[in-house]
Amino acid sequence: MSKIKEDELNDLYDSFIKIKDREACKEFLSDLLTSQELEALTSRLHAAKLLINGETYQQVINKTNISSATLARVSKCVKNGKGYNSILKDK
């Protein structure tokens, strides 16, 4: 990743860190994302939560309508990543 891209990514991370409450987060994401992008993120987060809570692939697909390819990516991150688990465990 180029230095410019890394700086831009860090700006994004820092922007999220500055969010103080749900309303501010809602306003920020409404400005930052299209409704389709927000829906995609929401579906992935919901799928991760369902997987963490023991739902099967088929149950998750039925509840979220995400593609099997997207679900496979989410599942890989749930199993091997740190982000979803640190945020969603016990929720």
PyMOL Python script that loads the backbone (N, CA, C, O; Angstrom):
from pymol import cmd

cmd.read_pdbstr("""\
ATOM      1  N   MET A   1       0.850  -1.178   0.000  1.00  0.00           N
ATOM      2  CA  MET A   1       0.000   0.000   0.000  1.00  0.00           C
ATOM      3  C   MET A   1       0.896   1.241   0.000  1.00  0.00           C
ATOM      4  O   MET A   1       1.861   1.323   0.760  1.00  0.00           O
ATOM      5  N   SER A   2       0.568   2.190  -0.849  1.00  0.00           N
ATOM      6  CA  SER A   2       1.369   3.407  -0.931  1.00  0.00           C
ATOM      7  C   SER A   2       1.195   4.252   0.329  1.00  0.00           C
ATOM      8  O   SER A   2       0.236   4.086   1.083  1.00  0.00           O
ATOM      9  N   LYS A   3       2.142   5.158   0.537  1.00  0.00           N
ATOM     10  CA  LYS A   3       2.095   6.029   1.717  1.00  0.00           C
ATOM     11  C   LYS A   3       0.826   6.876   1.727  1.00  0.00           C
ATOM     12  O   LYS A   3       0.226   7.082   2.782  1.00  0.00           O
ATOM     13  N   ILE A   4       0.417   7.367   0.561  1.00  0.00           N
ATOM     14  CA  ILE A   4      -0.806   8.176   0.485  1.00  0.00           C
ATOM     15  C   ILE A   4      -2.006   7.337   0.907  1.00  0.00           C
ATOM     16  O   ILE A   4      -2.836   7.791   1.695  1.00  0.00           O
ATOM     17  N   LYS A   5      -2.100   6.130   0.394  1.00  0.00           N
ATOM     18  CA  LYS A   5      -3.227   5.268   0.759  1.00  0.00           C
ATOM     19  C   LYS A   5      -3.209   4.927   2.246  1.00  0.00           C
ATOM     20  O   LYS A   5      -4.259   4.900   2.889  1.00  0.00           O
ATOM     21  N   GLU A   6      -2.033   4.667   2.791  1.00  0.00           N
ATOM     22  CA  GLU A   6      -1.926   4.353   4.207  1.00  0.00           C
ATOM     23  C   GLU A   6      -2.381   5.540   5.054  1.00  0.00           C
ATOM     24  O   GLU A   6      -3.072   5.360   6.057  1.00  0.00           O
ATOM     25  N   ASP A   7      -1.997   6.740   4.657  1.00  0.00           N
ATOM     26  CA  ASP A   7      -2.428   7.942   5.364  1.00  0.00           C
ATOM     27  C   ASP A   7      -3.948   8.101   5.289  1.00  0.00           C
ATOM     28  O   ASP A   7      -4.597   8.447   6.277  1.00  0.00           O
ATOM     29  N   GLU A   8      -4.501   7.846   4.112  1.00  0.00           N
ATOM     30  CA  GLU A   8      -5.953   7.959   3.946  1.00  0.00           C
ATOM     31  C   GLU A   8      -6.681   6.924   4.793  1.00  0.00           C
ATOM     32  O   GLU A   8      -7.713   7.221   5.396  1.00  0.00           O
ATOM     33  N   LEU A   9      -6.142   5.712   4.836  1.00  0.00           N
ATOM     34  CA  LEU A   9      -6.743   4.668   5.656  1.00  0.00           C
ATOM     35  C   LEU A   9      -6.671   5.040   7.132  1.00  0.00           C
ATOM     36  O   LEU A   9      -7.631   4.831   7.874  1.00  0.00           O
ATOM     37  N   ASN A  10      -5.555   5.580   7.553  1.00  0.00           N
ATOM     38  CA  ASN A  10      -5.423   6.023   8.942  1.00  0.00           C
ATOM     39  C   ASN A  10      -6.395   7.158   9.263  1.00  0.00           C
ATOM     40  O   ASN A  10      -6.910   7.237  10.378  1.00  0.00           O
ATOM     41  N   ASP A  11      -6.646   8.035   8.291  1.00  0.00           N
ATOM     42  CA  ASP A  11      -7.652   9.086   8.479  1.00  0.00           C
ATOM     43  C   ASP A  11      -9.032   8.467   8.722  1.00  0.00           C
ATOM     44  O   ASP A  11      -9.794   8.933   9.569  1.00  0.00           O
ATOM     45  N   LEU A  12      -9.333   7.421   7.974  1.00  0.00           N
ATOM     46  CA  LEU A  12     -10.616   6.736   8.154  1.00  0.00           C
ATOM     47  C   LEU A  12     -10.702   6.121   9.548  1.00  0.00           C
ATOM     48  O   LEU A  12     -11.703   6.291  10.243  1.00  0.00           O
ATOM     49  N   TYR A  13      -9.659   5.410   9.954  1.00  0.00           N
ATOM     50  CA  TYR A  13      -9.638   4.818  11.293  1.00  0.00           C
ATOM     51  C   TYR A  13      -9.819   5.888  12.365  1.00  0.00           C
ATOM     52  O   TYR A  13     -10.612   5.726  13.292  1.00  0.00           O
ATOM     53  N   ASP A  14      -9.081   6.971  12.229  1.00  0.00           N
ATOM     54  CA  ASP A  14      -9.163   8.056  13.207  1.00  0.00           C
ATOM     55  C   ASP A  14     -10.557   8.674  13.247  1.00  0.00           C
ATOM     56  O   ASP A  14     -11.033   9.089  14.304  1.00  0.00           O
ATOM     57  N   SER A  15     -11.205   8.731  12.087  1.00  0.00           N
ATOM     58  CA  SER A  15     -12.570   9.270  12.032  1.00  0.00           C
ATOM     59  C   SER A  15     -13.524   8.410  12.851  1.00  0.00           C
ATOM     60  O   SER A  15     -14.372   8.932  13.575  1.00  0.00           O
ATOM     61  N   PHE A  16     -13.388   7.097  12.739  1.00  0.00           N
ATOM     62  CA  PHE A  16     -14.243   6.205  13.522  1.00  0.00           C
ATOM     63  C   PHE A  16     -13.960   6.338  15.017  1.00  0.00           C
ATOM     64  O   PHE A  16     -14.882   6.301  15.832  1.00  0.00           O
ATOM     65  N   ILE A  17     -12.711   6.490  15.370  1.00  0.00           N
ATOM     66  CA  ILE A  17     -12.347   6.617  16.784  1.00  0.00           C
ATOM     67  C   ILE A  17     -12.982   7.866  17.397  1.00  0.00           C
ATOM     68  O   ILE A  17     -13.304   7.873  18.585  1.00  0.00           O
ATOM     69  N   LYS A  18     -13.162   8.905  16.610  1.00  0.00           N
ATOM     70  CA  LYS A  18     -13.723  10.165  17.114  1.00  0.00           C
ATOM     71  C   LYS A  18     -15.233  10.126  17.332  1.00  0.00           C
ATOM     72  O   LYS A  18     -15.778  11.022  17.977  1.00  0.00           O
ATOM     73  N   ILE A  19     -15.911   9.124  16.817  1.00  0.00           N
ATOM     74  CA  ILE A  19     -17.369   9.045  16.945  1.00  0.00           C
ATOM     75  C   ILE A  19     -17.737   8.823  18.405  1.00  0.00           C
ATOM     76  O   ILE A  19     -17.243   7.899  19.051  1.00  0.00           O
ATOM     77  N   LYS A  20     -18.608   9.679  18.911  1.00  0.00           N
ATOM     78  CA  LYS A  20     -18.933   9.667  20.334  1.00  0.00           C
ATOM     79  C   LYS A  20     -20.200   8.885  20.684  1.00  0.00           C
ATOM     80  O   LYS A  20     -20.302   8.333  21.780  1.00  0.00           O
ATOM     81  N   ASP A  21     -21.165   8.833  19.762  1.00  0.00           N
ATOM     82  CA  ASP A  21     -22.416   8.168  20.084  1.00  0.00           C
ATOM     83  C   ASP A  21     -23.094   7.651  18.816  1.00  0.00           C
ATOM     84  O   ASP A  21     -22.628   7.902  17.705  1.00  0.00           O
ATOM     85  N   ARG A  22     -24.189   6.934  18.994  1.00  0.00           N
ATOM     86  CA  ARG A  22     -24.887   6.307  17.875  1.00  0.00           C
ATOM     87  C   ARG A  22     -25.370   7.320  16.855  1.00  0.00           C
ATOM     88  O   ARG A  22     -25.260   7.073  15.654  1.00  0.00           O
ATOM     89  N   GLU A  23     -25.898   8.441  17.290  1.00  0.00           N
ATOM     90  CA  GLU A  23     -26.414   9.454  16.358  1.00  0.00           C
ATOM     91  C   GLU A  23     -25.285  10.035  15.509  1.00  0.00           C
ATOM     92  O   GLU A  23     -25.449  10.223  14.304  1.00  0.00           O
ATOM     93  N   ALA A  24     -24.150  10.317  16.126  1.00  0.00           N
ATOM     94  CA  ALA A  24     -22.996  10.827  15.379  1.00  0.00           C
ATOM     95  C   ALA A  24     -22.504   9.778  14.380  1.00  0.00           C
ATOM     96  O   ALA A  24     -22.119  10.112  13.259  1.00  0.00           O
ATOM     97  N   CYS A  25     -22.520   8.519  14.790  1.00  0.00           N
ATOM     98  CA  CYS A  25     -22.116   7.430  13.901  1.00  0.00           C
ATOM     99  C   CYS A  25     -23.072   7.328  12.714  1.00  0.00           C
ATOM    100  O   CYS A  25     -22.641   7.172  11.572  1.00  0.00           O
ATOM    101  N   LYS A  26     -24.354   7.417  12.992  1.00  0.00           N
ATOM    102  CA  LYS A  26     -25.371   7.370  11.939  1.00  0.00           C
ATOM    103  C   LYS A  26     -25.166   8.501  10.930  1.00  0.00           C
ATOM    104  O   LYS A  26     -25.216   8.280   9.720  1.00  0.00           O
ATOM    105  N   GLU A  27     -24.938   9.696  11.433  1.00  0.00           N
ATOM    106  CA  GLU A  27     -24.727  10.852  10.551  1.00  0.00           C
ATOM    107  C   GLU A  27     -23.458  10.691   9.720  1.00  0.00           C
ATOM    108  O   GLU A  27     -23.452  10.994   8.527  1.00  0.00           O
ATOM    109  N   PHE A  28     -22.381  10.213  10.353  1.00  0.00           N
ATOM    110  CA  PHE A  28     -21.119  10.031   9.644  1.00  0.00           C
ATOM    111  C   PHE A  28     -21.260   8.983   8.538  1.00  0.00           C
ATOM    112  O   PHE A  28     -20.849   9.212   7.400  1.00  0.00           O
ATOM    113  N   LEU A  29     -21.845   7.830   8.882  1.00  0.00           N
ATOM    114  CA  LEU A  29     -21.995   6.768   7.887  1.00  0.00           C
ATOM    115  C   LEU A  29     -22.961   7.169   6.767  1.00  0.00           C
ATOM    116  O   LEU A  29     -22.781   6.761   5.619  1.00  0.00           O
ATOM    117  N   SER A  30     -23.968   7.953   7.088  1.00  0.00           N
ATOM    118  CA  SER A  30     -24.885   8.446   6.058  1.00  0.00           C
ATOM    119  C   SER A  30     -24.177   9.348   5.062  1.00  0.00           C
ATOM    120  O   SER A  30     -24.492   9.333   3.872  1.00  0.00           O
ATOM    121  N   ASP A  31     -23.228  10.127   5.540  1.00  0.00           N
ATOM    122  CA  ASP A  31     -22.437  10.983   4.659  1.00  0.00           C
ATOM    123  C   ASP A  31     -21.388  10.185   3.881  1.00  0.00           C
ATOM    124  O   ASP A  31     -21.130  10.465   2.711  1.00  0.00           O
ATOM    125  N   LEU A  32     -20.796   9.207   4.528  1.00  0.00           N
ATOM    126  CA  LEU A  32     -19.678   8.469   3.959  1.00  0.00           C
ATOM    127  C   LEU A  32     -20.104   7.419   2.941  1.00  0.00           C
ATOM    128  O   LEU A  32     -19.428   7.235   1.929  1.00  0.00           O
ATOM    129  N   LEU A  33     -21.212   6.730   3.190  1.00  0.00           N
ATOM    130  CA  LEU A  33     -21.609   5.569   2.393  1.00  0.00           C
ATOM    131  C   LEU A  33     -22.922   5.788   1.647  1.00  0.00           C
ATOM    132  O   LEU A  33     -23.777   6.567   2.069  1.00  0.00           O
ATOM    133  N   THR A  34     -23.056   5.086   0.536  1.00  0.00           N
ATOM    134  CA  THR A  34     -24.363   5.048  -0.126  1.00  0.00           C
ATOM    135  C   THR A  34     -25.255   4.107   0.674  1.00  0.00           C
ATOM    136  O   THR A  34     -24.768   3.358   1.520  1.00  0.00           O
ATOM    137  N   SER A  35     -26.540   4.143   0.413  1.00  0.00           N
ATOM    138  CA  SER A  35     -27.453   3.241   1.124  1.00  0.00           C
ATOM    139  C   SER A  35     -27.128   1.783   0.805  1.00  0.00           C
ATOM    140  O   SER A  35     -27.286   0.918   1.667  1.00  0.00           O
ATOM    141  N   GLN A  36     -26.680   1.499  -0.409  1.00  0.00           N
ATOM    142  CA  GLN A  36     -26.307   0.129  -0.785  1.00  0.00           C
ATOM    143  C   GLN A  36     -25.050  -0.327  -0.048  1.00  0.00           C
ATOM    144  O   GLN A  36     -24.967  -1.476   0.386  1.00  0.00           O
ATOM    145  N   GLU A  37     -24.081   0.562   0.094  1.00  0.00           N
ATOM    146  CA  GLU A  37     -22.867   0.224   0.832  1.00  0.00           C
ATOM    147  C   GLU A  37     -23.181  -0.021   2.303  1.00  0.00           C
ATOM    148  O   GLU A  37     -22.656  -0.955   2.910  1.00  0.00           O
ATOM    149  N   LEU A  38     -24.024   0.806   2.862  1.00  0.00           N
ATOM    150  CA  LEU A  38     -24.421   0.642   4.257  1.00  0.00           C
ATOM    151  C   LEU A  38     -25.174  -0.679   4.451  1.00  0.00           C
ATOM    152  O   LEU A  38     -24.961  -1.378   5.442  1.00  0.00           O
ATOM    153  N   GLU A  39     -26.045  -1.014   3.514  1.00  0.00           N
ATOM    154  CA  GLU A  39     -26.788  -2.272   3.581  1.00  0.00           C
ATOM    155  C   GLU A  39     -25.833  -3.463   3.508  1.00  0.00           C
ATOM    156  O   GLU A  39     -26.007  -4.442   4.233  1.00  0.00           O
ATOM    157  N   ALA A  40     -24.825  -3.383   2.633  1.00  0.00           N
ATOM    158  CA  ALA A  40     -23.859  -4.475   2.508  1.00  0.00           C
ATOM    159  C   ALA A  40     -23.070  -4.661   3.806  1.00  0.00           C
ATOM    160  O   ALA A  40     -22.870  -5.789   4.257  1.00  0.00           O
ATOM    161  N   LEU A  41     -22.626  -3.565   4.399  1.00  0.00           N
ATOM    162  CA  LEU A  41     -21.898  -3.648   5.663  1.00  0.00           C
ATOM    163  C   LEU A  41     -22.773  -4.212   6.772  1.00  0.00           C
ATOM    164  O   LEU A  41     -22.327  -5.030   7.578  1.00  0.00           O
ATOM    165  N   THR A  42     -24.013  -3.770   6.802  1.00  0.00           N
ATOM    166  CA  THR A  42     -24.957  -4.240   7.811  1.00  0.00           C
ATOM    167  C   THR A  42     -25.190  -5.739   7.680  1.00  0.00           C
ATOM    168  O   THR A  42     -25.222  -6.456   8.679  1.00  0.00           O
ATOM    169  N   SER A  43     -25.352  -6.206   6.459  1.00  0.00           N
ATOM    170  CA  SER A  43     -25.567  -7.637   6.218  1.00  0.00           C
ATOM    171  C   SER A  43     -24.356  -8.460   6.647  1.00  0.00           C
ATOM    172  O   SER A  43     -24.512  -9.524   7.245  1.00  0.00           O
ATOM    173  N   ARG A  44     -23.158  -7.978   6.347  1.00  0.00           N
ATOM    174  CA  ARG A  44     -21.950  -8.703   6.743  1.00  0.00           C
ATOM    175  C   ARG A  44     -21.813  -8.760   8.260  1.00  0.00           C
ATOM    176  O   ARG A  44     -21.467  -9.800   8.820  1.00  0.00           O
ATOM    177  N   LEU A  45     -22.082  -7.654   8.911  1.00  0.00           N
ATOM    178  CA  LEU A  45     -22.001  -7.623  10.367  1.00  0.00           C
ATOM    179  C   LEU A  45     -23.028  -8.560  10.993  1.00  0.00           C
ATOM    180  O   LEU A  45     -22.719  -9.290  11.935  1.00  0.00           O
ATOM    181  N   HIS A  46     -24.254  -8.537  10.464  1.00  0.00           N
ATOM    182  CA  HIS A  46     -25.309  -9.422  10.969  1.00  0.00           C
ATOM    183  C   HIS A  46     -24.921 -10.879  10.748  1.00  0.00           C
ATOM    184  O   HIS A  46     -25.116 -11.715  11.630  1.00  0.00           O
ATOM    185  N   ALA A  47     -24.370 -11.189   9.568  1.00  0.00           N
ATOM    186  CA  ALA A  47     -23.945 -12.559   9.271  1.00  0.00           C
ATOM    187  C   ALA A  47     -22.869 -13.010  10.253  1.00  0.00           C
ATOM    188  O   ALA A  47     -22.912 -14.136  10.749  1.00  0.00           O
ATOM    189  N   ALA A  48     -21.917 -12.149  10.530  1.00  0.00           N
ATOM    190  CA  ALA A  48     -20.856 -12.492  11.479  1.00  0.00           C
ATOM    191  C   ALA A  48     -21.440 -12.771  12.863  1.00  0.00           C
ATOM    192  O   ALA A  48     -21.044 -13.725  13.532  1.00  0.00           O
ATOM    193  N   LYS A  49     -22.356 -11.953  13.270  1.00  0.00           N
ATOM    194  CA  LYS A  49     -23.002 -12.126  14.578  1.00  0.00           C
ATOM    195  C   LYS A  49     -23.731 -13.469  14.644  1.00  0.00           C
ATOM    196  O   LYS A  49     -23.652 -14.178  15.647  1.00  0.00           O
ATOM    197  N   LEU A  50     -24.439 -13.810  13.567  1.00  0.00           N
ATOM    198  CA  LEU A  50     -25.161 -15.084  13.525  1.00  0.00           C
ATOM    199  C   LEU A  50     -24.191 -16.262  13.567  1.00  0.00           C
ATOM    200  O   LEU A  50     -24.438 -17.240  14.272  1.00  0.00           O
ATOM    201  N   LEU A  51     -23.086 -16.178  12.817  1.00  0.00           N
ATOM    202  CA  LEU A  51     -22.084 -17.251  12.835  1.00  0.00           C
ATOM    203  C   LEU A  51     -21.470 -17.411  14.221  1.00  0.00           C
ATOM    204  O   LEU A  51     -21.301 -18.532  14.703  1.00  0.00           O
ATOM    205  N   ILE A  52     -21.142 -16.310  14.852  1.00  0.00           N
ATOM    206  CA  ILE A  52     -20.572 -16.353  16.201  1.00  0.00           C
ATOM    207  C   ILE A  52     -21.542 -17.005  17.175  1.00  0.00           C
ATOM    208  O   ILE A  52     -21.133 -17.684  18.117  1.00  0.00           O
ATOM    209  N   ASN A  53     -22.829 -16.790  16.937  1.00  0.00           N
ATOM    210  CA  ASN A  53     -23.859 -17.362  17.811  1.00  0.00           C
ATOM    211  C   ASN A  53     -24.257 -18.783  17.413  1.00  0.00           C
ATOM    212  O   ASN A  53     -25.220 -19.329  17.950  1.00  0.00           O
ATOM    213  N   GLY A  54     -23.509 -19.393  16.462  1.00  0.00           N
ATOM    214  CA  GLY A  54     -23.706 -20.806  16.149  1.00  0.00           C
ATOM    215  C   GLY A  54     -24.672 -21.137  15.025  1.00  0.00           C
ATOM    216  O   GLY A  54     -25.007 -22.305  14.828  1.00  0.00           O
ATOM    217  N   GLU A  55     -25.127 -20.132  14.281  1.00  0.00           N
ATOM    218  CA  GLU A  55     -26.033 -20.409  13.160  1.00  0.00           C
ATOM    219  C   GLU A  55     -25.279 -21.109  12.030  1.00  0.00           C
ATOM    220  O   GLU A  55     -24.076 -20.910  11.863  1.00  0.00           O
ATOM    221  N   THR A  56     -25.988 -21.926  11.262  1.00  0.00           N
ATOM    222  CA  THR A  56     -25.390 -22.605  10.114  1.00  0.00           C
ATOM    223  C   THR A  56     -25.328 -21.648   8.926  1.00  0.00           C
ATOM    224  O   THR A  56     -25.985 -20.607   8.920  1.00  0.00           O
ATOM    225  N   TYR A  57     -24.526 -22.014   7.915  1.00  0.00           N
ATOM    226  CA  TYR A  57     -24.445 -21.204   6.702  1.00  0.00           C
ATOM    227  C   TYR A  57     -25.830 -20.978   6.115  1.00  0.00           C
ATOM    228  O   TYR A  57     -26.188 -19.855   5.760  1.00  0.00           O
ATOM    229  N   GLN A  58     -26.604 -22.050   6.017  1.00  0.00           N
ATOM    230  CA  GLN A  58     -27.926 -21.927   5.395  1.00  0.00           C
ATOM    231  C   GLN A  58     -28.838 -21.004   6.202  1.00  0.00           C
ATOM    232  O   GLN A  58     -29.574 -20.207   5.621  1.00  0.00           O
ATOM    233  N   GLN A  59     -28.801 -21.098   7.495  1.00  0.00           N
ATOM    234  CA  GLN A  59     -29.606 -20.205   8.334  1.00  0.00           C
ATOM    235  C   GLN A  59     -29.181 -18.748   8.134  1.00  0.00           C
ATOM    236  O   GLN A  59     -30.021 -17.852   8.059  1.00  0.00           O
ATOM    237  N   VAL A  60     -27.873 -18.525   8.050  1.00  0.00           N
ATOM    238  CA  VAL A  60     -27.366 -17.162   7.865  1.00  0.00           C
ATOM    239  C   VAL A  60     -27.795 -16.622   6.497  1.00  0.00           C
ATOM    240  O   VAL A  60     -28.252 -15.484   6.397  1.00  0.00           O
ATOM    241  N   ILE A  61     -27.652 -17.417   5.464  1.00  0.00           N
ATOM    242  CA  ILE A  61     -28.068 -16.981   4.122  1.00  0.00           C
ATOM    243  C   ILE A  61     -29.552 -16.661   4.101  1.00  0.00           C
ATOM    244  O   ILE A  61     -29.965 -15.655   3.523  1.00  0.00           O
ATOM    245  N   ASN A  62     -30.355 -17.508   4.727  1.00  0.00           N
ATOM    246  CA  ASN A  62     -31.805 -17.271   4.769  1.00  0.00           C
ATOM    247  C   ASN A  62     -32.159 -15.984   5.505  1.00  0.00           C
ATOM    248  O   ASN A  62     -33.092 -15.282   5.113  1.00  0.00           O
ATOM    249  N   LYS A  63     -31.428 -15.671   6.558  1.00  0.00           N
ATOM    250  CA  LYS A  63     -31.732 -14.495   7.375  1.00  0.00           C
ATOM    251  C   LYS A  63     -31.148 -13.202   6.813  1.00  0.00           C
ATOM    252  O   LYS A  63     -31.670 -12.119   7.080  1.00  0.00           O
ATOM    253  N   THR A  64     -30.062 -13.306   6.030  1.00  0.00           N
ATOM    254  CA  THR A  64     -29.379 -12.091   5.584  1.00  0.00           C
ATOM    255  C   THR A  64     -29.453 -11.837   4.088  1.00  0.00           C
ATOM    256  O   THR A  64     -29.266 -10.706   3.641  1.00  0.00           O
ATOM    257  N   ASN A  65     -29.724 -12.879   3.310  1.00  0.00           N
ATOM    258  CA  ASN A  65     -29.742 -12.768   1.850  1.00  0.00           C
ATOM    259  C   ASN A  65     -28.388 -12.412   1.252  1.00  0.00           C
ATOM    260  O   ASN A  65     -28.342 -11.887   0.140  1.00  0.00           O
ATOM    261  N   ILE A  66     -27.285 -12.677   1.943  1.00  0.00           N
ATOM    262  CA  ILE A  66     -25.980 -12.429   1.350  1.00  0.00           C
ATOM    263  C   ILE A  66     -25.573 -13.642   0.518  1.00  0.00           C
ATOM    264  O   ILE A  66     -26.084 -14.745   0.713  1.00  0.00           O
ATOM    265  N   SER A  67     -24.658 -13.424  -0.398  1.00  0.00           N
ATOM    266  CA  SER A  67     -24.208 -14.511  -1.262  1.00  0.00           C
ATOM    267  C   SER A  67     -23.344 -15.494  -0.472  1.00  0.00           C
ATOM    268  O   SER A  67     -22.791 -15.156   0.574  1.00  0.00           O
ATOM    269  N   SER A  68     -23.245 -16.690  -0.986  1.00  0.00           N
ATOM    270  CA  SER A  68     -22.405 -17.689  -0.322  1.00  0.00           C
ATOM    271  C   SER A  68     -20.943 -17.267  -0.345  1.00  0.00           C
ATOM    272  O   SER A  68     -20.200 -17.577   0.586  1.00  0.00           O
ATOM    273  N   ALA A  69     -20.515 -16.563  -1.394  1.00  0.00           N
ATOM    274  CA  ALA A  69     -19.130 -16.079  -1.465  1.00  0.00           C
ATOM    275  C   ALA A  69     -18.860 -15.048  -0.369  1.00  0.00           C
ATOM    276  O   ALA A  69     -17.818 -15.089   0.285  1.00  0.00           O
ATOM    277  N   THR A  70     -19.794 -14.131  -0.174  1.00  0.00           N
ATOM    278  CA  THR A  70     -19.640 -13.135   0.885  1.00  0.00           C
ATOM    279  C   THR A  70     -19.660 -13.801   2.245  1.00  0.00           C
ATOM    280  O   THR A  70     -18.882 -13.441   3.129  1.00  0.00           O
ATOM    281  N   LEU A  71     -20.543 -14.767   2.417  1.00  0.00           N
ATOM    282  CA  LEU A  71     -20.623 -15.480   3.688  1.00  0.00           C
ATOM    283  C   LEU A  71     -19.323 -16.241   3.966  1.00  0.00           C
ATOM    284  O   LEU A  71     -18.863 -16.290   5.106  1.00  0.00           O
ATOM    285  N   ALA A  72     -18.736 -16.829   2.928  1.00  0.00           N
ATOM    286  CA  ALA A  72     -17.465 -17.537   3.109  1.00  0.00           C
ATOM    287  C   ALA A  72     -16.388 -16.572   3.589  1.00  0.00           C
ATOM    288  O   ALA A  72     -15.585 -16.911   4.458  1.00  0.00           O
ATOM    289  N   ARG A  73     -16.374 -15.384   3.027  1.00  0.00           N
ATOM    290  CA  ARG A  73     -15.382 -14.363   3.442  1.00  0.00           C
ATOM    291  C   ARG A  73     -15.617 -13.940   4.884  1.00  0.00           C
ATOM    292  O   ARG A  73     -14.673 -13.829   5.665  1.00  0.00           O
ATOM    293  N   VAL A  74     -16.878 -13.704   5.237  1.00  0.00           N
ATOM    294  CA  VAL A  74     -17.212 -13.324   6.612  1.00  0.00           C
ATOM    295  C   VAL A  74     -16.825 -14.454   7.568  1.00  0.00           C
ATOM    296  O   VAL A  74     -16.250 -14.211   8.630  1.00  0.00           O
ATOM    297  N   SER A  75     -17.143 -15.680   7.184  1.00  0.00           N
ATOM    298  CA  SER A  75     -16.846 -16.832   8.029  1.00  0.00           C
ATOM    299  C   SER A  75     -15.344 -16.974   8.254  1.00  0.00           C
ATOM    300  O   SER A  75     -14.907 -17.257   9.369  1.00  0.00           O
ATOM    301  N   LYS A  76     -14.558 -16.778   7.204  1.00  0.00           N
ATOM    302  CA  LYS A  76     -13.101 -16.849   7.325  1.00  0.00           C
ATOM    303  C   LYS A  76     -12.599 -15.812   8.324  1.00  0.00           C
ATOM    304  O   LYS A  76     -11.721 -16.094   9.139  1.00  0.00           O
ATOM    305  N   CYS A  77     -13.163 -14.615   8.251  1.00  0.00           N
ATOM    306  CA  CYS A  77     -12.757 -13.549   9.180  1.00  0.00           C
ATOM    307  C   CYS A  77     -13.197 -13.849  10.600  1.00  0.00           C
ATOM    308  O   CYS A  77     -12.472 -13.550  11.549  1.00  0.00           O
ATOM    309  N   VAL A  78     -14.372 -14.435  10.761  1.00  0.00           N
ATOM    310  CA  VAL A  78     -14.842 -14.811  12.096  1.00  0.00           C
ATOM    311  C   VAL A  78     -13.913 -15.862  12.690  1.00  0.00           C
ATOM    312  O   VAL A  78     -13.573 -15.803  13.872  1.00  0.00           O
ATOM    313  N   LYS A  79     -13.502 -16.826  11.864  1.00  0.00           N
ATOM    314  CA  LYS A  79     -12.647 -17.912  12.352  1.00  0.00           C
ATOM    315  C   LYS A  79     -11.200 -17.490  12.575  1.00  0.00           C
ATOM    316  O   LYS A  79     -10.575 -17.902  13.552  1.00  0.00           O
ATOM    317  N   ASN A  80     -10.663 -16.668  11.669  1.00  0.00           N
ATOM    318  CA  ASN A  80      -9.237 -16.369  11.700  1.00  0.00           C
ATOM    319  C   ASN A  80      -8.886 -14.929  12.045  1.00  0.00           C
ATOM    320  O   ASN A  80      -7.734 -14.617  12.348  1.00  0.00           O
ATOM    321  N   GLY A  81      -9.871 -14.068  11.996  1.00  0.00           N
ATOM    322  CA  GLY A  81      -9.603 -12.659  12.239  1.00  0.00           C
ATOM    323  C   GLY A  81      -9.786 -12.279  13.689  1.00  0.00           C
ATOM    324  O   GLY A  81     -10.063 -13.123  14.542  1.00  0.00           O
ATOM    325  N   LYS A  82      -9.628 -11.013  13.952  1.00  0.00           N
ATOM    326  CA  LYS A  82      -9.762 -10.498  15.314  1.00  0.00           C
ATOM    327  C   LYS A  82     -10.898  -9.485  15.429  1.00  0.00           C
ATOM    328  O   LYS A  82     -11.483  -9.327  16.500  1.00  0.00           O
ATOM    329  N   GLY A  83     -11.210  -8.806  14.342  1.00  0.00           N
ATOM    330  CA  GLY A  83     -12.150  -7.701  14.386  1.00  0.00           C
ATOM    331  C   GLY A  83     -13.566  -8.072  14.785  1.00  0.00           C
ATOM    332  O   GLY A  83     -14.107  -7.534  15.751  1.00  0.00           O
ATOM    333  N   TYR A  84     -14.164  -8.991  14.043  1.00  0.00           N
ATOM    334  CA  TYR A  84     -15.551  -9.357  14.343  1.00  0.00           C
ATOM    335  C   TYR A  84     -15.674  -9.876  15.773  1.00  0.00           C
ATOM    336  O   TYR A  84     -16.555  -9.454  16.522  1.00  0.00           O
ATOM    337  N   ASN A  85     -14.788 -10.788  16.142  1.00  0.00           N
ATOM    338  CA  ASN A  85     -14.875 -11.401  17.462  1.00  0.00           C
ATOM    339  C   ASN A  85     -14.693 -10.406  18.594  1.00  0.00           C
ATOM    340  O   ASN A  85     -15.384 -10.490  19.610  1.00  0.00           O
ATOM    341  N   SER A  86     -13.778  -9.471  18.432  1.00  0.00           N
ATOM    342  CA  SER A  86     -13.553  -8.509  19.512  1.00  0.00           C
ATOM    343  C   SER A  86     -14.721  -7.559  19.673  1.00  0.00           C
ATOM    344  O   SER A  86     -14.948  -7.034  20.762  1.00  0.00           O
ATOM    345  N   ILE A  87     -15.463  -7.333  18.604  1.00  0.00           N
ATOM    346  CA  ILE A  87     -16.588  -6.404  18.650  1.00  0.00           C
ATOM    347  C   ILE A  87     -17.902  -7.109  18.985  1.00  0.00           C
ATOM    348  O   ILE A  87     -18.731  -6.560  19.711  1.00  0.00           O
ATOM    349  N   LEU A  88     -18.097  -8.321  18.461  1.00  0.00           N
ATOM    350  CA  LEU A  88     -19.409  -8.965  18.543  1.00  0.00           C
ATOM    351  C   LEU A  88     -19.572 -10.041  19.608  1.00  0.00           C
ATOM    352  O   LEU A  88     -20.705 -10.406  19.923  1.00  0.00           O
ATOM    353  N   LYS A  89     -18.512 -10.554  20.165  1.00  0.00           N
ATOM    354  CA  LYS A  89     -18.648 -11.591  21.171  1.00  0.00           C
ATOM    355  C   LYS A  89     -19.503 -11.112  22.334  1.00  0.00           C
ATOM    356  O   LYS A  89     -19.360  -9.986  22.811  1.00  0.00           O
ATOM    357  N   ASP A  90     -20.405 -11.999  22.783  1.00  0.00           N
ATOM    358  CA  ASP A  90     -21.275 -11.723  23.921  1.00  0.00           C
ATOM    359  C   ASP A  90     -22.201 -10.539  23.707  1.00  0.00           C
ATOM    360  O   ASP A  90     -22.501  -9.804  24.648  1.00  0.00           O
ATOM    361  N   LYS A  91     -22.655 -10.350  22.476  1.00  0.00           N
ATOM    362  CA  LYS A  91     -23.603  -9.262  22.192  1.00  0.00           C
ATOM    363  C   LYS A  91     -24.904  -9.861  21.756  1.00  0.00           C
ATOM    364  O   LYS A  91     -25.852  -9.132  21.464  1.00  0.00           O
TER     365      LYS A  91
END
""", "prot")
cmd.dss("prot")
cmd.show_as("cartoon", "prot")
cmd.util.cbc("prot")
cmd.orient("prot")
